[in-house]
């Protein structure tokens, strides 16, 4: 296979990647594919090669159900801040696939990983957090290439999730990722399909030599 073909495959995966909610099939994740996806995440670049991430795999139904209840409470809290049409539109949007996916992957960030003097972090403390997000992106793209879906759940309080999965003091939960086989991947992102928010063009995001309005 040529380098050009491999490159095109990567671009195709990036274009197909979606934040999955309603499309999980409920089938179990193949453990071989799960290992490959986690290996891809663990190959992400990190500041000072600190690799500040860990992955907590949550299969247990009771744990996932407890998290579902917490997420629903936070969903209602957010909905109460909305008025009229905006609230009606939000109510039609599914915000998680915790039950349907069958597996939760809690990605964490340990700011103490690598010791006190992490090369490259002295001026920007959040570079370790950025590194963890790169691991999540690697995981997401690898999962898409494997035919799996990923949904990032963000309707939760950090302290609740940290306690739920028994994180050590100081270790932050950065994401609960729903992971599992899917029936399909939507061509158009959910928030665009539901009219919540459209996207910007690339040209709107590019600034040359400095910020331009």
C-alpha positions in Angstrom: 0.0 0.0 0.0 1.4 3.4 -1.0 2.1 6.2 1.4 -0.4 8.3 -0.5 -3.1 5.7 0.1 -2.3 5.5 3.8 -2.4 9.2 4.0 -5.8 9.3 2.3 -7.1 6.6 4.7 -6.1 8.9 7.6 -8.0 11.9 6.2 -11.0 9.7 5.6 -11.0 8.6 9.3 -10.7 12.2 10.4 -13.7 13.1 8.2 -15.8 10.2 9.4 -15.1 10.7 13.1 -18.3 11.6 15.0 -19.3 12.1 18.7 -21.7 9.1 19.0 -24.8 9.1 21.1 -27.7 7.1 19.7 -25.9 4.8 17.2 -24.3 2.3 19.6 -25.4 -1.3 18.8 -25.0 -2.6 22.3 -22.6 -5.3 21.2 -19.5 -5.9 23.3 -16.2 -4.4 22.3 -13.7 -6.8 20.8 -10.9 -7.0 23.3 -8.3 -7.1 20.6 -9.6 -3.9 19.0 -9.8 -2.3 22.5 -6.2 -3.1 23.1 -5.2 -1.5 19.7 -7.2 1.6 20.4 -5.6 2.1 23.8 -2.2 1.5 22.3 -2.9 4.3 19.8 -3.9 6.5 22.7 -0.8 5.7 24.6 1.4 6.6 21.6 0.2 10.2 21.8 2.9 12.9 22.2 3.2 14.3 25.7 5.1 17.2 27.3 8.4 16.0 28.6 7.4 12.5 27.6 5.5 12.5 30.9 2.5 10.4 29.6 0.2 11.9 32.3 -2.8 9.9 31.3 -4.4 6.7 32.6 -7.5 4.8 31.3 -10.1 3.4 33.7 -12.3 0.8 31.9 -15.8 0.7 33.3 -17.8 -2.4 32.2 -19.9 -2.8 35.4 -23.6 -2.1 34.8 -24.2 -0.7 38.3 -21.4 1.8 38.0 -22.5 3.0 34.6 -26.1 3.3 35.8 -25.0 5.4 38.8 -23.2 7.7 36.3 -26.3 7.8 34.0 -28.3 9.2 37.0 -25.7 11.8 37.7 -25.5 12.9 34.1 -29.3 13.2 33.9 -29.3 15.5 36.9 -26.6 17.7 35.3 -28.6 17.7 32.0 -31.6 19.0 33.8 -29.5 21.7 35.5 -28.3 22.9 32.2 -31.8 22.7 30.6 -33.2 24.9 33.4 -30.9 27.7 32.2 -32.5 27.7 28.7 -35.6 29.5 27.5 -38.3 28.7 25.0 -37.2 27.3 21.6 -33.6 26.8 22.8 -34.7 24.5 25.6 -37.1 22.6 23.3 -34.3 22.1 20.8 -31.9 20.9 23.6 -34.5 18.4 24.9 -34.4 16.6 21.5 -30.6 16.1 21.7 -29.3 12.9 23.3 -26.3 13.8 25.3 -24.9 10.4 26.2 -24.8 6.7 25.3 -23.6 5.3 28.6 -25.9 2.4 28.8 -25.9 1.6 25.0 -22.2 1.6 24.5 -21.5 -1.1 27.1 -18.1 0.3 28.0 -17.0 3.6 29.6 -13.3 4.7 29.3 -12.5 7.3 31.9 -9.4 9.2 30.8 -7.5 10.9 33.6 -4.7 13.4 34.0 -2.1 13.2 36.7 -0.3 16.6 37.1 2.4 14.9 39.2 3.4 12.4 36.5 7.0 13.1 35.5 8.0 14.7 38.7 8.4 18.4 39.7 10.4 19.5 36.7 8.6 18.3 33.5 10.6 19.4 30.5 8.5 22.0 28.6 5.9 22.6 31.3 7.6 25.3 33.3 5.9 28.2 31.6 2.6 26.7 30.6 1.1 24.5 33.4 -1.7 23.1 31.2 0.6 21.4 28.7 0.1 18.1 30.6 -3.6 18.5 30.2 -3.2 19.3 26.5 -1.2 16.1 26.3 -4.0 14.0 27.7 -6.4 15.5 25.2 -4.0 14.4 22.4 -4.3 10.9 23.8 -8.1 11.1 23.6 -7.9 12.3 20.0 -5.6 9.3 19.1 -8.0 7.0 20.8 -11.0 8.5 19.0 -9.4 8.2 15.5 -8.2 4.7 16.1 -11.7 3.7 17.3 -13.2 5.2 14.2 -10.7 3.2 12.0 -11.7 0.0 13.9 -15.4 0.6 13.2 -16.1 1.7 16.8 -17.9 4.7 18.0 -16.9 7.2 20.7 -19.0 9.6 22.6 -17.5 12.2 25.0 -19.8 12.8 28.0 -19.3 16.2 29.6 -22.4 16.5 31.8 -20.8 15.6 35.1 -19.0 17.1 38.0 -15.3 16.1 38.3 -15.4 15.3 42.0 -18.4 12.9 41.4 -16.7 10.9 38.7 -13.3 10.9 40.6 -15.1 9.4 43.6 -17.1 7.0 41.4 -14.1 5.3 39.9 -11.8 5.7 42.9 -9.2 8.1 41.6 -6.3 9.0 43.8 -6.2 12.6 45.2 -5.0 15.1 42.7 -5.8 12.9 39.6 -8.4 14.6 37.4 -11.0 12.8 35.2 -10.7 14.6 31.9 -13.3 12.5 30.0 -15.8 9.7 30.2 -15.8 8.2 26.8 -18.6 5.9 25.7 -16.9 3.2 23.5 -18.5 0.5 21.4 -19.6 -0.9 18.1 -22.1 1.2 16.2 -24.8 0.6 13.6 -23.7 3.7 11.7 -21.8 7.0 11.9 -23.9 10.0 11.0 -22.7 12.0 8.1 -23.6 15.3 9.8 -22.7 16.0 13.4 -25.7 15.8 15.8 -25.6 19.4 16.9 -25.7 20.5 13.3 -28.5 18.1 12.4 -30.6 19.3 15.4 -30.0 23.0 14.6 -28.1 23.7 17.9 -25.1 25.2 16.3 -23.5 25.3 12.8 -19.8 25.3 12.1 -17.3 27.8 10.9 -15.4 27.5 7.6 -11.7 27.0 7.7 -11.1 30.4 6.2 -13.0 32.0 9.1 -10.5 30.3 11.5 -7.3 31.3 9.7 -5.4 34.5 10.7 -2.1 35.4 8.9 0.7 37.2 10.8 -1.7 38.1 13.6 -5.3 38.2 14.7 -7.7 39.7 12.2 -11.4 40.2 12.9 
